[in-house]
């Protein structure tokens, strides 16, 4: 076998950042058989080095200030994290309300509230791509800047 062992590869990936089990399996797949990869994944999980729960919480913590719950949920599901773990991570790590986070994201990108329908649509599209719900976007864009939250 050329290069580092499968276990060394797994440890190297996990040393950089947390990975979901699915992500790490995909990264290791070209370097070993499915049974070998599963054995390595089981072993690093047994040692506490691989945890989908920890990965989901860290992911949400690092991205929640920039993205809405819809996008965070979709990204985690795409990375192979179970829906229950995703929901738990969103509940525990998103301490700010979704509206407050959307307001902060919007104000970070746009200095002024929408002046016309074209600008309103532009700001709404921006928030949608960030994963915020449509009803929340409508509510936020109807706010007056001088009104208290």
N, C-alpha and C positions, 0 to 999 in steps of 0.2 A: 504494500500500500504506500503510495506516494503522499508526501505532505503530512500535516497533523492528523491525529486520530479524530474520530467523530466526536468523542467526548471533549477533546481539546477545542475543537471548532465550536461546540455548543457553549463551552465555558467562555471562549473569546467573545462570542456574540452577546452572552449574558453580562459580561463585564462592561460592555459599552452601554447597554440599556436593558430594561426589562423587555421581554418579548412574550407574546401569547404562545401557547403550545403549538397552535397551528402555524404561526409565523416561523417559529424555530424549526418545526418539522419541514416546512418548505425550503428553508435555507440549508438544512442538512440533507435533504433528499438526494441531491446529485452525488453525494459522497458516500452513500451506503445503501444497503437494502432497507426495505420498509421495516423489517423486524429489528435490524440493528438500530435504526433511527428511533423506533418506539422504545427499545430497551434503554437507550441513552436518555430519552425524554423522561421515562419513568424514573430513572436514577437521579437526574438533576431535580426533578420534582420532589422526590423522596428526601433529598438533601435540603429542600427549601429554597433552591436557587431559581426555580421556575414556578410561577404562580399566576394563573389567569386573573385572580382577584386583585393581586398587587399590581399587575400590569394595567388592568382597567382603571383602578383608582389613580395610578400615576398618570395615565393618559388623560383622564378627565381633569385632573388637577392642573396639568400643564396646558391644556387646550381650552378649558372652560371660559377663560377671559376673552377669547376671540371667536368662539363658535357657540351656536345654539344646541339645545338638547337633541334635536333631530339629527343634526350632522354628527354629533358625538356618538349617538347611538348607532347610526349607520356605519361609521368608521370602525367602531369596536366590533360590531357584528361581522363586518367584512374581514376583520382580522381573526375571526374564529372564536370570539369570546361568547359564552352562553348568555342568553337574554336575561336570565335572573341576575347574573353577575354584573351585567351592564346596567340594569335598573338599580341595583344596589349601589354601584359606584356613582351613578348620577345623583342618587338621593343623598349619599354621604358627602360627596365632594363638591357639589354645586350649592354652595352655601348662600350665594346671592340669588335673588329671584331672577327668573328668565328675563323679565322686563328690565330690571336694572342692568343686567349684562348686555342686553340688546341696546339699551340707551348708551352705555359706555362705548360699545363697538361703533355705533352710529356717530356719536360725537367725536370719536377718534378719527373717523374718516371724513366726515362732512362737518364743516364749521357752522354752517347755517341750515336752518330748517328748509324744507322744499318750498320754493317760491311759486312754482307752477306745476302743472300735471306731468310735464316731462321730467322735471327734477324729482318729483314725488315717485314716479315709476323707477327712476334710476336708483334712488335710495332704497326703495322696496326690493328691487332686484338684488342689490348688494346684500341686504339683510337675509334674503332668501338663500343666496348662495352660501351664506355663513350658517345656515341651518336653523333659522328662527321661524316659528309658525306664522302663517299668514294673518291670523286674527291678531296676534301680538304685534305684527308689523303695522297693521292698520291702526291699532290703538296708539302705538308709539308715534307714528307719523301724523296723527291728528292732534297730538299734544301741542300746546303753544309753548315756546321756549321760556316765556316769563311765568308760566304756571308752575306752582310747586308740584313735585312728583306725588 
